[in-house]
Amino acid sequence: MRLVTILASGLLPLAALFVTPTLATSFNTGDVQTHGDWHSLSLTLGDERHVRAIEQHSYGDSVFSVNATPGACAHPWLEIRVALDELQSRSATWNRVPVDMLIDRDDVHSGEAAFITERGDDGFYVRLSMPDTDALLDDMRHGETLRLRIHRAPEDYWFLVFSLNGADQALARMNRLCEQPPKGTGPKDNAPAGKPTRASSATG
């Protein structure tokens, strides 16, 4: 798989950061805040709302994200988005493979990675399912480096390394955003507000 760098100057534009298989539509972004090499932010579209902590510092074409939905804040999901060089023609889960996640030099967290594409989206998604997501996130909050080893095939590994500088603050703020009541609960008019961004790319 050839990866294409889409960064022009260190960070993906916000409009390219918010596309995931479960959020493959246009969302409004807000509450964006920088935490070292991480960001925290919210995604909204009408009454639908999600929050996210992302690391887009380590690679020009890949974003690691932790995501949550108000009402289910205790069940975050982890995902990697890699930018491809063309829009995909099919929505599909192509494979499910083992993945190992190592925080610094401590214990390894092992789980499963699903390879996903969405029709009309130029992203390749890796949805990470871990037996104990809470323990993994706790280790991330206190670590410096996240290393992933994805088993694409026997003796064929895909290695990724992400910074954890700012992860603690980004995850804490993501949780606060998830728990707080939505803004703008008063009367609404029909005028569009804000600048929509594509929610299926991550900041991914």
N, C-alpha and C positions, 0 to 999 in steps of 0.2 A: 504494500500500500504506500503510495507516494503522498507525503504530507506537504501542504503548501502553506507558506508563511503569509499571513494576511495583515500583519502588523506594519504600520508605517513608522511609528515612533514610540515603541515601548509598551503600549496598551492597546487592546482591541477597542474600537469605538463602542460606546455604550449601546448603540443600535444593533451591534452584532453580538451582544453578550447574552441575549436572553432567549435562546431557542433550545428547547429540550423536547424529546419525544412526547412528553406529557404536556408541554406548553407550546406546541407547534402552532402558534398563532401570534397576533400582534398584541402586546401588552404595553401599558404605560409604566414607565420606571420612575421610581422616586426614592427618597431617603438614602441616596447613595453616599456612603462615607468610606474613606480610605483608612486602613489599619495596616501599616507596614506594607507587606507584599500582598495583602488581602483587601477585599472590599465587602461591605454589607449593603443590602439594598432590598427594596420591595418591588413587586410586580402586581399591577392591578388592571382589571378589565371589567367594568361594571361592578357587580357584587363579588366577582372572583378575585382572590388575592393570594399571593405566595410571597415568601421571603427567601433570601439566598445569601450565602457567604461564598465568595469565590477567590480563587488564586489564578490569576492570568499573567503573573510576572515571569514565571520560569520558562515559558515557551511562547513563541509568536503565533502558533496555530492551535494550541491546546489550552483548555480551561478546565480546572478541577472545581467542582461546586458541591456544596452541601445545601440542601433545599428542604423547606418545610411549608406546611399549609396551616393557617389558623384553623383551630378546631381539631387538628391532629398534630400539634407541635411536638408531641412526644415520639413521633414516628418520622424523623427526617430521612431523606434518601440522598445517596451519593452518586455523582455522575461525572464523567469526563466527556468533553466535546472536542473533537478534532475537526478542523476545517479541511474540507476536500476541495478539489479543483473543479467540481461541477455539481449541479443539482442532481439529486438522486431520483430515479424513476420509480422506486418501490418503497413502500413501508413494510419493513420486515425485521424480525429478530433472526440474525444470520447464524449465531452460534452462542453457546454458553460454555464458558471455560473456567478453570480454577484461577484464582488471583491471590497473591500474597501481598500484604501491606505491612511495611516495616517503619516504625517510628524511631528515628535515630538508630541505636544499636540494641534496642529493647526487644521484647517479645514480638513475634510475627502474628498478625491477624490474617487468617485465611478465610476466603469465601468464594463467591462466584461472580464472574463478569459476563454480562449479556451484551453482545454486539448488535446495535440497532441502527437502522436508517429510517428516514421519513421521506416520503414522496414530496418533491418540491423543495427539499431542504439540502443545503450543501454541507451538512454536518454528519460526522460519524460518531455515534454515542456509545459509551461504555457505561452501562448501569451496574453499579457495584452493590451486591447483596452480601452483607456480613452477618454472621451469627450473633454478634454482640456489638451493634453500632454504637451504643453508649460508651462502652469501654474504649473503642477505637477513637471516638471523638474526644474522650477525656485524655487519652495519650497524645492526641494531636494538639490539644490545648497546652500541654506541657513540653512539647517537643520542638525541635529545630528543623528537622527535615523529614519529609514523607517520601518513602521509596515504594514503588509498585513493581511487581513482577507478574505479568499476565501471561498465562500459558496458552499461546495460540495453537500449539501443536506439540507433540512429544519433542523435547529438546529444542523447541522454538519459542523463545521468550521475547516479550516486549517489555522493556524497562522504561519507567518514567520516574522522575524525581521532581518533587514540588517543595517549595519553601513553606515553612510554618511560621515565619516571621509575621506576626499580626493575627494568626489564626485564633488565638484565645479571645482577643477583643472582637474580631469579626463574628465568631460563633456566639459570643455572649450578646452582642447587639442583634444578631439574627433572631435569637430566642426572645429578646425583648420586643422586637418588631412583631414577632409571631403572636405574642400574648396580648399586645395592646389592642384596644378597640380600633376599628377602622376610622379613618378621618372622613370628614365631610358627610356626617349622617343627617344633616339638615335637608331642606327642600332642594331639589335638583331641577335645573332647566335642561333644555335640549341642545344647548350650545356645546360643541366639542371643546375640550380643554386639554392642555398639555400636548406633548409631542409623542406620538406612538412609536414604539420600537418593536422590532420583531422579537418575540419572546422565545423562540426556539433556538436561538444562538445564545451562547452564554455571554455574559460580559465577556454564557452559554448556556 
